[in-house]
């Protein structure tokens, strides 16, 4: 559990809002790159945007580290956030390493995971009730993860899958899978097959949380107060 000095709380909240905006910009840049870019290399604009946003994430990490009462404890418990904030794709590009675009996209998506986690945390701030916070965060996770899955599925499957016709098809495939219904589009790449497993798992995890929320809403008022 992180320990941060109270006077820095407003600053950290501001940094949280900046991270959400940066994450939305990165999501928009990834969407543009997948839907409008060429399939052989990454555009310089995308690389510049990712570098700037990764710098924002790294600055946030080091500012929180400076504000933490126990610096070593903070680093050990937040090392994952540091590792997924590094602009790996830019470093690979500057090193002159020529990666296939399919492999490069995996490195390019790592900072998007950092943005995703930041947006989930801020979504939880907007709700006071514990159960509602859980539901709001999970709905956010389902919606954003489904959209990102559709982007990845389209990027990897479109060149080789004859059953996929446009991003609309990929988005429909993703929502049908997260709803555990399934779609008549069958993945042919390892990445596509991986997401065809992950999406139903995310969907199945939603139902117990939704049931808990309904029970909480219709429980006696005394029980609800104890949970808040």
C-alpha positions as CSV (number, residue, x, y, z in Angstrom):
1,X,0.0,0.0,0.0
2,X,1.5,3.3,-1.0
3,X,2.0,6.0,1.6
4,X,1.9,9.6,0.3
5,X,2.1,12.8,2.3
6,X,-1.3,14.4,2.7
7,X,-0.3,17.9,1.4
8,X,0.5,16.4,-2.0
9,X,-2.9,14.8,-2.5
10,X,-4.3,17.6,-4.6
11,X,-1.2,17.6,-6.8
12,X,-1.5,13.8,-7.2
13,X,-5.2,14.1,-8.2
14,X,-4.2,16.7,-10.8
15,X,-1.6,14.3,-12.1
16,X,-4.2,11.6,-12.3
17,X,-6.4,13.8,-14.4
18,X,-3.5,14.6,-16.7
19,X,-2.7,10.9,-17.1
20,X,-6.3,10.3,-18.1
21,X,-6.2,13.0,-20.8
22,X,-2.8,11.6,-21.9
23,X,-4.3,8.1,-22.0
24,X,-7.2,9.2,-24.1
25,X,-4.8,10.9,-26.6
26,X,-2.8,7.7,-26.8
27,X,-5.9,5.7,-27.4
28,X,-6.9,8.0,-30.2
29,X,-3.4,7.9,-31.7
30,X,-3.4,4.1,-31.6
31,X,-6.9,4.0,-33.2
32,X,-5.7,6.3,-36.0
33,X,-2.6,4.3,-36.5
34,X,-4.5,1.0,-36.8
35,X,-7.4,2.3,-38.9
36,X,-5.6,4.9,-41.0
37,X,-1.9,4.1,-41.1
38,X,0.0,1.8,-43.3
39,X,0.6,-1.8,-42.3
40,X,4.3,-1.9,-42.8
41,X,5.7,0.8,-40.4
42,X,4.6,3.3,-37.7
43,X,4.1,6.9,-38.6
44,X,6.5,9.5,-37.1
45,X,3.5,11.3,-35.7
46,X,2.4,8.2,-33.7
47,X,5.9,7.7,-32.4
48,X,6.2,11.3,-31.3
49,X,2.8,11.2,-29.5
50,X,3.7,7.9,-27.8
51,X,7.0,9.4,-26.6
52,X,5.4,12.5,-25.1
53,X,2.7,10.5,-23.3
54,X,5.3,8.1,-21.9
55,X,7.3,11.0,-20.6
56,X,4.1,12.2,-18.8
57,X,3.7,8.8,-17.3
58,X,7.3,8.7,-16.2
59,X,7.2,12.2,-14.7
60,X,4.1,11.2,-12.8
61,X,5.9,8.1,-11.4
62,X,9.0,10.1,-10.3
63,X,6.9,12.9,-8.7
64,X,4.9,10.3,-6.7
65,X,8.2,8.6,-5.7
66,X,9.5,12.0,-4.5
67,X,6.2,12.5,-2.5
68,X,6.2,9.1,-0.9
69,X,7.3,8.7,2.7
70,X,9.1,5.4,2.0
71,X,10.7,5.6,-1.4
72,X,12.0,2.1,-1.6
73,X,8.6,0.7,-0.6
74,X,6.9,2.8,-3.2
75,X,9.2,1.7,-6.0
76,X,8.8,-2.0,-5.1
77,X,5.0,-1.7,-5.0
78,X,4.8,0.3,-8.2
79,X,7.5,-1.2,-10.3
80,X,5.0,-2.5,-12.8
81,X,3.8,1.1,-13.5
82,X,7.3,2.2,-14.2
83,X,8.0,-0.7,-16.6
84,X,4.9,-0.1,-18.6
85,X,5.5,3.6,-18.9
86,X,8.8,3.2,-20.8
87,X,8.5,4.1,-24.6
88,X,9.9,0.8,-25.8
89,X,8.8,1.4,-29.4
90,X,10.7,4.7,-29.5
91,X,13.8,3.0,-28.1
92,X,13.6,0.3,-30.7
93,X,13.2,2.8,-33.4
94,X,16.1,4.9,-32.2
95,X,18.3,1.8,-32.0
96,X,17.7,1.1,-35.7
97,X,16.2,-2.3,-35.0
98,X,13.9,-3.3,-37.8
99,X,11.0,-5.3,-36.2
100,X,8.0,-6.7,-38.0
101,X,5.0,-4.4,-37.5
102,X,3.1,-7.2,-35.8
103,X,5.8,-7.5,-33.1
104,X,6.3,-3.7,-33.0
105,X,2.6,-3.2,-32.3
106,X,2.9,-5.4,-29.1
107,X,5.6,-3.0,-27.8
108,X,3.5,0.0,-28.9
109,X,0.5,-1.2,-26.9
110,X,2.4,-1.5,-23.6
111,X,2.0,2.3,-22.7
112,X,-1.7,1.9,-23.5
113,X,-1.9,-0.5,-20.6
114,X,-0.6,2.2,-18.3
115,X,-3.1,4.6,-19.7
116,X,-5.9,2.0,-19.2
117,X,-4.9,1.5,-15.5
118,X,-4.9,5.3,-14.9
119,X,-8.4,5.6,-16.4
120,X,-9.7,2.8,-14.2
121,X,-8.4,4.4,-11.1
122,X,-9.9,7.8,-11.9
123,X,-13.2,6.1,-12.8
124,X,-13.2,4.7,-9.2
125,X,-12.8,8.2,-7.8
126,X,-16.1,9.4,-9.3
127,X,-18.2,7.0,-7.1
128,X,-18.4,7.1,-3.3
129,X,-20.2,3.8,-2.7
130,X,-17.8,0.9,-2.6
131,X,-20.0,-1.5,-4.6
132,X,-21.0,1.2,-7.2
133,X,-17.3,2.1,-7.5
134,X,-16.5,-1.5,-8.3
135,X,-19.3,-1.7,-10.8
136,X,-18.4,1.6,-12.5
137,X,-14.7,0.6,-12.7
138,X,-15.6,-2.8,-14.2
139,X,-18.0,-1.3,-16.8
140,X,-15.3,1.0,-17.8
141,X,-12.8,-1.9,-18.0
142,X,-15.3,-3.9,-20.2
143,X,-16.0,-1.1,-22.6
144,X,-12.4,0.1,-23.1
145,X,-10.9,-3.4,-23.2
146,X,-13.5,-4.5,-25.7
147,X,-12.7,-1.5,-27.9
148,X,-8.9,-2.1,-27.6
149,X,-9.5,-5.8,-28.4
150,X,-11.4,-4.9,-31.5
151,X,-8.5,-2.6,-32.6
152,X,-5.9,-5.3,-32.0
153,X,-8.0,-8.0,-33.7
154,X,-8.5,-5.8,-36.7
155,X,-4.8,-4.9,-37.0
156,X,-3.7,-8.5,-36.8
157,X,-6.5,-10.3,-38.6
158,X,-7.5,-7.9,-41.4
159,X,-4.5,-8.8,-43.7
160,X,-5.0,-12.6,-43.4
161,X,-8.6,-13.3,-42.4
162,X,-11.1,-13.4,-45.3
163,X,-14.0,-13.4,-42.9
164,X,-13.2,-10.0,-41.5
165,X,-14.6,-7.0,-43.5
166,X,-13.7,-3.7,-41.9
167,X,-13.3,-2.4,-38.4
168,X,-17.1,-2.5,-37.8
169,X,-16.9,-6.3,-38.2
170,X,-14.1,-6.4,-35.7
171,X,-16.0,-4.3,-33.2
172,X,-19.1,-6.5,-33.6
173,X,-16.9,-9.6,-33.1
174,X,-15.4,-8.2,-29.9
175,X,-18.8,-7.3,-28.4
176,X,-20.3,-10.7,-29.3
177,X,-17.4,-12.4,-27.6
178,X,-17.5,-10.3,-24.4
179,X,-21.2,-11.1,-24.3
180,X,-20.2,-14.8,-24.4
181,X,-22.5,-15.2,-27.5
182,X,-19.7,-15.6,-30.0
183,X,-19.5,-14.4,-33.6
184,X,-19.2,-16.1,-37.0
185,X,-15.7,-14.7,-37.5
186,X,-13.0,-17.1,-36.6
187,X,-9.5,-15.8,-35.7
188,X,-6.5,-17.2,-37.7
189,X,-3.6,-15.5,-35.9
190,X,-2.3,-16.4,-32.4
191,X,-3.1,-12.9,-31.2
192,X,-6.7,-13.1,-32.5
193,X,-7.1,-16.5,-30.8
194,X,-5.8,-15.1,-27.6
195,X,-8.4,-12.3,-27.5
196,X,-11.2,-14.7,-28.5
197,X,-10.4,-16.4,-25.1
198,X,-9.9,-13.3,-23.0
199,X,-13.0,-11.5,-24.1
200,X,-15.5,-14.1,-22.8
201,X,-13.6,-14.4,-19.6
202,X,-13.9,-10.6,-19.0
203,X,-17.7,-10.9,-19.9
204,X,-18.2,-13.8,-17.5
205,X,-16.5,-11.9,-14.7
206,X,-19.0,-9.1,-15.1
207,X,-22.1,-11.0,-14.1
208,X,-21.2,-11.7,-10.4
209,X,-20.2,-8.0,-10.0
210,X,-23.6,-6.9,-11.5
211,X,-25.4,-9.4,-9.2
212,X,-23.6,-8.0,-6.2
213,X,-24.6,-4.4,-7.2
214,X,-28.3,-5.4,-7.6
215,X,-28.3,-7.1,-4.2
216,X,-26.7,-4.1,-2.6
217,X,-29.2,-1.7,-4.2
218,X,-32.2,-3.7,-2.9
219,X,-30.8,-4.7,0.4
220,X,-32.2,-3.0,3.6
221,X,-30.8,0.5,4.1
222,X,-28.9,-0.5,7.2
223,X,-26.9,-3.0,5.2
224,X,-26.1,-0.5,2.5
225,X,-24.8,2.0,5.1
226,X,-22.4,-0.6,6.5
227,X,-20.9,-1.1,3.0
228,X,-20.4,2.6,2.3
